[in-house]
Amino acid sequence: MKNLIITAGIVLYLVAAMGYQNRWNITYHKVLELKYAADEAAATACLCLDLAAYGQGRIDFDRAEAERKARAITAANLKSPEFDLRFFYIYGSRPGVGVHLRKDGLGARSVYEYVAFD
């Protein structure tokens, strides 16, 4: 009888551990998906330069176009229009665009710097 009780306890413990591990794996997969979508959104937004400012020798971003394109690529990557996407812009010697993406209580951040090759 003692062996049965110990075995049942071990089995219940293993089943509970497998349940927690399954939930963690699902959450980890969702976070990786959000990170990929945030990286793509930041890279897409960073490519939208203000051409008039670029012609004057300044690197400036066309914010409206960048946010529109980043939202479109994020909706395509996540296959859902339900997400919160916030932008922040970095100016100076290394300009860039950063995004903070949140969905279902999880979040991911990504910053993409513009590098000119001309």
N, C-alpha and C positions, 0 to 999 in steps of 0.2 A: 504494500500500500504506500509505503514511504517513497519508493521508486516512481510510482504513478504520480504522486503529488509533485515531486521534484521535476519530473519530465513535463507535466502540464504547465508548471511555472516557467520552465525554460521555453516551451513552445509559445506561451503567451508573450513572454518577453521578446522573442524573435519576431513574432507577428507585429507587435507594436513598433519595434525598431525598423522593420521593413516599411511600415506605413509612414513613419517619419522620414525615412530615406526617400521614399517615393515623392512625398510632398516637397522635400528639399530639391530633388532633381527637377521637378516641374517648375519650381520657382527659379532655380538657376537657369534653366532653359529660357524662361521668359525674360530674365535680366540680360542674358546674352543677345536675345532678339532685340530688346530695347537698345542695347549698346550699339549693335550693328545699325539700327535705324537712326540713332543719334549721330553716328559717324557719317552716314550717308547724307543726312540733313545738313550737317555742318559743312561738309565738302561741297555740296550743291550750293549752299548759300554763299560760300566764300568765292565762288566763281562768278557771281553777279556783281560786276564792278560798275560804278558810275562812269560812263565813257567820257562825259564832259570833264569831269575832274581828272580822269586818267590822261586826257589830252593836255591838261595844264601841268602834268607832272605829279599829281597827288593820287594816292591810292585811297579811294573812298568806295563804299559799298552802296548799291542801289537797294535800300532796305525793303521797299515794298515788293520789288521783284524777287529778292532773295528769300523773304519770308513766304511769298506765294509758292515759289518753286520748292522750297524745303518742306512746306506742308504737303504739297502734292506727292513728293517722293516718299515722305514718311507714311502717308496714307496708303501708298502703293506697297511699301515694304511691310507694314503691319496688317494690311488687308482689312483695315477698320478705320473709320473716320473719328473714332472716339479716343482722343488723346489730348494731352496738354503739352504744347510745345512753346518754350520761351527762348528768346534770343538775347544775346549780349554781344556787343561789338568791341573789338580791341583795336586801338589806333596807336600809332607810334612807329618805331623802327621795324616792328614785326606785326603788321596788322593781321587781324583774323576775325573769325566768327565763331561764337560758342553757342551751343544749344543745350537746354535742359529739357529732357523728355520724360513725362510721367504718364503712366497708364496703370490702372488697377492697383494703385497703392505702391507701385514699384517705380523706380526712376533710374535714369542714366544721363550722364553728361559727356559732351565731347567738344573739343576746341580744335579748330582747323585754321592754320596760319597760311596766309597768302604768300607764295614765293614766286617772285617774278624771274623769268629766265631770259629777259631781253636786255 
